[in-house]
């Protein structure tokens, strides 16, 4: 078995670091994209965005239950994927309702971004109340269908290795759905007329208005895109782990960190930031002891756990990175600002 | 209503509300609400200095509150000598390595121009710093945490009276604010919000997980008090006499001696609780008055005028030669120090430090509501906001349950809809808070007691 040491180490790393980070990163990237789109077009940091994520996921869960109760399922795929489009419609409608009744007033007044940010705190409270009122504050799992694509045991037996690799179907679904969503978003922003006018509006509002772009239309499209992205991100996260309003609220912090690390206002930056945050959270808290045991000769084996930070700080890592980026390169990795 | 009348009317309404609680529920409840109201007001003044005077959005109120609480523990708890003997050296050495590495990092960052050398040095310092710290830190904390883990398992504190911690909390919170301000205040306003939100999470993560420092989620309870204990009062002569004298007529009305004694016992137990709360209220109120007085002085001084000038027009103030960054840093430190004091007071009142209870909603966003609804830029407004919002936050629950009962009135007892409605009543208060904030921003953006515009 000695010759397989290296392969064992790689499989170990993929199983515990690369695969989970890739799927968490994709979820985070989608969520950050929605935050960035709002920031770029409507020009404020939306503190309610994580609770929109809860709301969208809640809507998906309700539709999933409805479908399951009348016997519609997606076979080996989770039913939630069928429910997703309906949930997006509900979320987008509710977004637009909140925009009409709350945000549009401040837009007309040309309020400062910070005022809109405080307004979004109010919306955050209301959304939290609505979600907890409808579905309750508890943990909910809504995954159904085939759970694994590759199972650790099968993998071990098949390849005759000591380490197994598990790939959950939700992880593959996450990566595929996220890729589709990102590609279509970038296509929309770069190639379609509406997308171009959105970028123009974000770049220079006055010039965009002069060239006949209808601002209300832009605002509506922005909320719709944001709802699509945030609901999808929330559902993917919930399928992978589980849905709990408080956990979702806590995702606000990594989302902001990813947005700033990538370069706030830049969609490419949002995607990069999402993956950077996800990979650092997992790579910095993983204990590499076993990994090095495979790689190094016996007399050099490490004594400690070889862990940079304890898993207790998983949550704080995004901020440590955020702080470092703020000091070293405040504009973020991709020099952001406009979408 | 004229703006001059608003403050007296607002405070009268508040007093009536608290009196209603006193008469309908009990004075003990009313006093507990008042104590927390006073602490909230102090936090609100701290935030108001930053936002109302300086225009800085600090979303890290929770972090400074927790720092205050931690200081209260570290000042008042008795030192655990055994832990210091066995592992104190290791902790001190790792602290020294930590400080040295940070200093070295700063030095390299500032003084070495060549990018390649700089980056290599930075990486080297981080790697060796981490190795050095891990060498001493890990074993030491294992020893500390293994010493009597059920009761202590941490280094303990200084063993000073807890009231000192209020002052020290200001210093600690101020120092941390200085570091945070240095990093974030040069950036745009919403970056500050996000960065402070994140840093406060880091602070909470540290107090939650560094058991050797704060016992983490095992909590520290039984902190000493600046006021007498109920049980001592119940046994002291003068207190018994006092209660007897106050309730003289009630006691006289009793027929038999034994029923008179029973009544007296009840009265003594009740009054001792109220007396303790009154003592706290007195202490807290003096702190509030002092902070209010000092902030008013500051607001009306040339310094306060300069701050408002910066807030209203940064470019103009900068053109007049004011150092915007330095002023922002000052006000950020002062505001955070005040929040730190309030945090220490809160832990003193609770008598325990529970890191798990720090949630951003309760300790950051509610404080923001107080400032905005009370009237940003006006300290009196913040005090009112502190009282009013805390009162609503506490009383929203019984009110929501009442409201839900009314909604579900026609339904049968075990109807699932009725059960759901009653079960979710607690979440209604989030809704009330959000609605209050949105309504205030829309229809009363300057708050209940607005900032006075001085014309001269």
Interface residues (C-beta under 8 A of the other chain):
Chain A: X44 X45 X102 X105 X113 X114 X115 X117 X118 X119 X121 X122 X123 X124 X125 X126 X127 X128 X129 X130 X132 X133 X136 X137 X253 X256 X257 X260 X304 X308 X310 X312 X313 X315 X316 X318 X319 X320 X322 X323 X326 X327 X330
Chain B: X57 X130 X134 X138 X183 X184 X186 X187 X189 X190 X191 X193 X194 X195 X197 X198 X199 X201 X202 X205 X206 X208 X209 X361 X365 X368 X372 X423 X424 X427 X428 X429 X430 X431 X433 X434 X435 X437 X438 X441 X442
